[in-house]
Amino acid sequence: MRFLHSEAAPSAQRRLLGLALLDLRLKAGLKQEEVARRLNASESKISRIETGTFKAKSADLERLFTAYAVSDPAERERLRTLAAVANEPAWWQSYTGVTQRYLQAMVSYEELAERVKSYEPLVLHGQLQTAAYGRALISRARGDAQSHEELWQFRAERQRRFAAAANKSFIGVVDEGALRRPVGSSAIMLEQIEHLLCLMDSGRYQLRLAEQANPHVHAEVGPTTIFDFAERIMPSVVYSELFEGGVIIQDEDMVDRRVREFDALQYASLAPAATRRKLQQLRSLYR
């Protein structure tokens, strides 16, 4: 588990490359110190390449191929391509002036994930927000109007890219309190509730509502986003955003615990049809 604020965080693409290299090292029966000695590098460098926090250069990759006896041309080319993609500037680089590095790391996992599961107890998840709701929420943060607008454009681009990827799905538990707690005007909240209903119609956004009065809804899990990846290209990753920064959880036991808690919360929440009826009822709060 890593708490992140302004320090560099591994992107999903570098993490994917690191896991592939880790698998090759283990199959070769080598320890990190042995590999470091063969490459005349530090053990820390090998560790950082495997965890995705260090950029693997072409020369490093070729020497690792030799150390791990990777002779298959197709496997070598696959890893070279993976490294090239991992080292390319991402689309969010143009927003580095207004986004913390932990947000950039989170978005890299969101880009790679096939399924996103989320529970936010205080506000709506970024993928569910309307422009008016998002702008009203961002306006509470530090910074001037220009930086606020750039941050919204960053969030809007995330939404656009997610919606354009036909293989992606979103499973969300919406806390009733987040809808009863106004962000902006009544008109903004009414539009936001209507937007949630429209997302449910799309079939790719599966939403359940966690009722405040339901004693079986245990919200102690806190802000939780789970990234699941296609064909198990990497293990699931959990992201939790706090006031001070973000937490990225990769430890298998900790991830499993979060997944179990999320599943229990989802099960205790209203089913989709009941969620739709509840959302329709909540519109009366803002009319």
C-alpha positions in Angstrom: 0.0 0.0 0.0 1.4 3.4 -0.9 0.1 6.8 0.2 0.7 9.3 -2.6 0.6 13.1 -2.7 3.1 14.8 -4.9 5.6 12.0 -5.4 5.8 9.9 -8.6 3.5 6.9 -8.8 3.7 3.9 -11.1 1.5 4.1 -14.1 -0.5 1.1 -15.0 1.5 0.5 -18.2 4.8 0.5 -16.3 3.3 -1.7 -13.6 2.3 -4.1 -16.3 5.8 -4.2 -17.8 7.2 -4.6 -14.3 5.0 -7.6 -13.6 6.0 -9.3 -16.8 9.7 -8.8 -16.0 9.2 -10.0 -12.5 7.6 -13.2 -13.8 10.5 -13.8 -16.1 13.0 -13.3 -13.3 11.1 -15.8 -11.1 11.0 -18.3 -13.9 14.7 -17.9 -14.4 15.2 -18.6 -10.7 17.1 -15.4 -10.0 17.1 -13.0 -7.1 17.1 -9.3 -7.6 20.7 -9.0 -6.3 21.9 -11.6 -8.8 20.2 -9.7 -11.7 21.7 -6.4 -10.4 25.2 -7.9 -10.3 24.8 -9.2 -13.9 23.6 -5.8 -15.2 26.1 -3.9 -13.1 23.2 -2.0 -11.6 21.8 -1.5 -8.1 19.3 -3.9 -6.6 17.1 -0.9 -6.0 16.9 -0.2 -9.7 15.8 -3.7 -10.5 13.1 -3.4 -7.8 11.9 -0.1 -9.1 11.7 -1.4 -12.7 9.6 -4.4 -11.4 7.3 -2.1 -9.4 6.9 0.3 -12.3 8.4 3.4 -10.6 11.4 3.5 -12.9 11.5 3.9 -16.6 13.1 0.8 -18.2 15.4 1.9 -21.0 15.9 -0.1 -24.2 19.4 -1.1 -23.1 18.1 -2.3 -19.7 15.5 -4.4 -21.5 18.0 -6.1 -23.8 20.3 -6.9 -20.9 17.3 -8.3 -19.0 16.5 -10.5 -22.0 19.9 -12.0 -21.8 19.9 -12.4 -18.0 16.5 -14.2 -18.2 17.4 -16.2 -21.3 14.4 -14.8 -23.3 15.2 -16.2 -26.7 11.7 -16.2 -28.3 11.7 -13.2 -30.8 7.9 -12.8 -30.4 8.2 -12.5 -26.6 11.0 -10.0 -26.9 9.0 -7.9 -29.4 6.0 -8.0 -27.1 8.0 -6.7 -24.2 9.7 -4.0 -26.4 6.2 -2.8 -27.5 5.0 -2.8 -23.9 8.0 -0.8 -22.8 7.5 1.7 -25.7 3.8 2.2 -24.7 4.8 2.5 -21.0 7.3 5.2 -21.8 5.2 7.3 -24.1 3.8 10.6 -22.8 0.2 10.0 -21.7 -2.7 12.2 -22.7 -3.0 13.6 -19.2 0.6 15.0 -19.4 -0.9 18.3 -20.6 -2.8 18.6 -17.3 0.2 18.1 -15.0 -0.1 21.8 -13.9 -3.4 21.2 -12.2 -3.4 17.5 -11.3 -1.4 15.8 -8.6 0.7 12.8 -9.5 -1.6 10.4 -7.6 -4.5 11.4 -9.8 -2.4 10.7 -12.9 -1.5 7.3 -11.5 -5.2 6.6 -10.8 -6.2 7.6 -14.3 -3.5 5.3 -15.8 -5.2 2.3 -14.0 -8.7 3.6 -15.1 -7.5 3.7 -18.7 -6.2 0.1 -18.6 -9.1 -1.4 -16.5 -11.9 -3.3 -18.2 -14.2 -2.8 -15.2 -14.3 -0.1 -12.5 -16.2 -0.7 -9.2 -16.6 2.3 -6.9 -18.2 3.6 -3.7 -17.9 7.2 -2.7 -19.7 8.1 0.6 -19.5 11.9 0.3 -19.7 13.0 -3.3 -20.4 11.3 -6.7 -17.6 9.5 -8.5 -15.9 11.5 -11.3 -17.3 9.2 -14.0 -20.8 10.0 -12.9 -20.7 13.8 -12.6 -22.4 16.3 -14.9 -20.5 19.3 -16.0 -22.4 21.6 -13.7 -22.0 19.3 -10.7 -18.3 18.7 -11.4 -17.6 22.4 -11.8 -19.5 23.3 -8.7 -17.5 20.7 -6.7 -14.2 21.7 -8.1 -14.9 25.4 -7.4 -14.6 24.6 -3.7 -11.0 23.6 -4.1 -7.9 25.9 -3.9 -6.9 27.7 -7.1 -8.3 30.2 -9.5 -11.1 30.0 -12.0 -8.7 29.0 -14.8 -7.2 26.1 -12.9 -10.6 25.0 -11.8 -11.8 24.9 -15.4 -8.6 23.0 -16.5 -9.3 20.4 -13.8 -12.9 20.0 -15.0 -11.6 19.5 -18.6 -9.3 16.8 -17.3 -12.2 15.1 -15.6 -14.4 15.5 -18.7 -11.8 13.9 -20.9 -11.6 11.0 -18.5 -15.4 10.6 -19.0 -15.2 10.9 -22.7 -12.4 8.3 -23.1 -14.2 5.9 -20.7 -17.5 6.2 -22.5 -15.8 5.7 -25.9 -14.2 2.4 -24.8 -16.9 -0.2 -25.6 -15.2 -2.9 -23.5 -15.4 -0.9 -20.2 -18.1 -1.1 -17.6 -18.8 0.8 -14.4 -20.3 -0.7 -11.2 -21.1 1.9 -8.7 -22.7 2.2 -5.2 -24.1 5.6 -4.8 -24.6 6.8 -1.2 -27.9 8.4 -0.6 -26.2 11.0 1.5 -24.2 12.2 -1.5 -27.5 13.0 -3.3 -29.1 14.6 -0.2 -26.0 16.8 0.3 -26.3 19.5 -2.3 -23.4 20.5 -4.6 -24.3 23.8 -6.2 -27.9 24.8 -6.8 -31.1 22.7 -6.8 -31.1 22.8 -10.6 -27.7 21.3 -10.6 -28.7 18.5 -8.3 -31.9 17.8 -10.3 -29.9 17.6 -13.5 -27.4 15.3 -11.8 -30.0 12.9 -10.7 -31.5 12.8 -14.2 -28.1 12.1 -15.5 -27.7 9.1 -13.2 -31.0 7.7 -14.5 -29.7 8.2 -18.1 -26.4 6.4 -17.3 -28.4 3.4 -16.0 -30.3 3.2 -19.3 -27.0 2.7 -21.2 -26.4 -0.7 -19.7 -22.7 -0.1 -19.1 -23.2 1.8 -15.8 -24.7 -0.5 -13.1 -25.7 1.6 -10.2 -27.1 0.7 -6.8 -28.1 3.1 -4.1 -27.0 2.7 -0.4 -29.9 4.0 1.7 -29.0 6.0 4.8 -31.7 4.3 6.9 -30.7 0.8 6.1 -28.8 -0.7 9.1 -27.3 -3.4 6.9 -25.4 -0.8 4.8 -22.0 -0.6 6.3 -20.2 2.3 4.8 -17.0 1.9 6.9 -15.1 0.7 3.8 -14.8 4.4 2.8 -14.0 5.8 -0.6 -13.1 2.8 -2.7 -12.4 2.3 -6.4 -11.5 -1.2 -7.6 -9.8 -1.6 -11.0 -10.3 -5.1 -12.7 -8.3 -5.9 -15.8 -9.0 -8.1 -18.8 -7.8 -11.6 -18.9 -6.0 -11.1 -15.6 -3.2 -9.1 -17.3 -2.5 -7.8 -13.8 -4.1 -8.3 -10.4 -6.9 -6.0 -9.3 -5.8 -2.7 -7.8 -7.6 -0.5 -5.2 -7.6 3.3 -5.1 -8.9 5.4 -2.3 -8.8 9.1 -2.4 -8.5 11.1 0.9 -8.4 14.8 1.6 -4.6 14.8 1.8 -3.9 12.6 -1.2 -4.5 9.1 -2.6 -3.8 5.5 -1.6 -3.0 2.9 -4.1 -3.3 -0.7 -2.7 -1.7 -3.6 -4.6 -1.2 -6.0 -1.7 -3.2 -9.1 -2.5 -4.7 -9.6 1.0 -5.6 -6.0 1.4 -7.2 -5.8 -2.1 -9.2 -9.0 -1.4 -10.5 -7.5 1.9 -11.7 -4.3 0.1 -13.3 -6.4 -2.7 -15.2 -8.4 -0.1 -16.4 -5.3 1.7 -17.4 -3.6 -1.5 -19.4 -6.7 -2.6 -21.1 -6.8 0.8 -22.0 -3.1 0.5 -23.3 -3.7 -3.0 -25.4 -6.6 -1.9 -27.0 -4.6 0.9 -27.8 -1.7 -1.4 -30.9 -1.3 -3.5 -31.2 -3.4 -6.6 -31.2 -1.5 -9.9 -34.9 -1.3 -10.3 -35.4 -0.1 -6.7 -32.5 2.3 -7.2 -34.2 3.8 -10.2 -37.4 4.3 -8.2 -35.4 5.9 -5.3 -33.6 8.3 -7.7 -37.0 9.3 -9.1 -38.2 10.0 -5.6 -35.1 12.0 -4.7 -35.8 14.4 -7.5 -38.6 15.9 -5.3 -35.9 17.3 -3.0 -34.8 19.8 -5.7 -38.0 20.8 -7.4 
